Amino acid sequence: MKASIDRWVLITGCSSGIGKALVAQCRATGWGVVATARKHASLADLPPGDDLRVVPLDVTYAHSLQSASDACKDLRLIALINNAGYGQMGPLELMRPEELRTQFETNVIGLQAATNAFLPLIRKNAKKGEGRIIQLASVLGRLSIPMSGAYSASKHAVVALAETLRMELGPDIPVIIVEPGAIQTDFRQTVMAAWGDLPQRVKDTVYESVVEQYRIQREAFAREHGMKAEDCAAMIVKALNARRPPRRVIVGRDSYWAQVAHRLAPAALFEWAMRRNYGLK
Ligand SMILES: NC(=O)c1ccc[n+]([C@@H]2O[C@H](COP(=O)([O-])OP(=O)(O)OC[C@H]3O[C@@H](n4cnc5c(N)ncnc54)[C@H](OP(=O)(O)O)[C@@H]3O)[C@@H](O)[C@H]2O)c1
């Protein structure tokens, strides 16, 4: 039955947002998709078909990665999209070590562990140059802004790991780094959930109004200017299907112009503008 599909891609974090949009668009371009999520139920609404396999996966657990890789053994898996991730936002001064650690466990260590879990299958199945590893970084993997220290550090690490991996794998398996700006997904709701008691912690500190302003501003910016998850997914799928894949995919005008400004503006000016923008006096 599965033999009719001759190329499979595994995607992490398919329960919502970019991951969910990727499932549909990869399938639409002829890929078989191994759609993964922490909660099986969150994938229940995916239209069934010979080109879909639903597998539970939490990238922070070695046994979960092992079971997911075992579940793909009979497929011609040749591509991986490491999409799972979240943002642990907040002023660094008030960030707990465990919050920073958990951010890295998912966005960095989980991403590399997933890469290592599926690379042997991709190596075995893909012809030279046919395999793909796609790592979801962020504009915040190229520059840093207030409130995003932990997340930005994790995405800088994703970029570093991907650039190293690209050199280590060479042209056999191209590695693509995706650098989105604001995308309209559940990302910002998850940020609020990951905050926990941060709104209480910031009370009577210099960050109280900064956190509140961040919450209102970032949500409004994404709502008004953010790209749709489907449009972001379309750019990723284009890179996935490209005969000569790009090294980087910058997604969104905000990502592009922020990177240009960061490169061209004097550091003092960039930092002054960011402090001002985030209400830091
Ligand atoms: N939205 C943006 O503005 C934006 C901008 C730049 C980069 N990105 C990056 O794009 C990627 C996708 O985010 P999104 O915007 O689509 O947000 P989203 O809708 O919140 O989706 C994030 C996905 O990651 C999954 N996930 C989180 N921790 C996981 C873990 N330990 N194991 C497996 N899956 C896990 C979530 O699963 P659960 O449902 O189980 O939590 C969810 O499916 C992330 O890497 C994010 O950093 C997003």
The ligand as an ORCA input file, in Angstrom:
! r2SCAN-3c Opt
* xyz 0 1
  N       5.021     31.924     14.737
  C       6.071     32.685     14.633
  O       5.953     33.917     14.658
  C       7.442     32.061     14.444
  C       8.489     32.907     14.042
  C       9.766     32.373     13.862
  C       9.977     31.029     14.088
  N       8.941     30.224     14.477
  C       9.239     28.805     14.718
  O       8.373     28.008     13.945
  C       8.194     26.742     14.578
  C       6.717     26.394     14.599
  O       6.038     27.301     15.449
  P       4.542     27.821     15.190
  O       4.629     29.269     14.952
  O       3.852     26.967     14.205
  O       3.927     27.645     16.657
  P       2.820     26.655     17.242
  O       1.568     26.773     16.472
  O       2.814     26.934     18.695
  O       3.435     25.196     16.955
  C       4.551     24.699     17.655
  C       4.556     23.191     17.561
  O       5.705     22.695     18.269
  C       5.265     21.613     19.061
  N       6.149     21.303     20.192
  C       6.517     22.097     21.206
  N       7.323     21.424     22.042
  C       7.451     20.166     21.538
  C       8.143     18.979     21.935
  N       8.870     18.920     23.064
  N       8.065     17.864     21.135
  C       7.333     17.878     20.008
  N       6.632     18.971     19.590
  C       6.700     20.083     20.362
  C       3.871     22.012     19.509
  O       3.195     20.864     19.975
  P       2.142     20.890     21.209
  O       0.825     21.199     20.580
  O       2.215     19.516     21.754
  O       2.610     21.934     22.181
  C       3.325     22.556     18.207
  O       2.886     21.500     17.386
  C       8.846     26.851     15.953
  O      10.125     26.241     15.918
  C       8.989     28.346     16.152
  O      10.054     28.685     17.010
  C       7.686     30.712     14.658
*
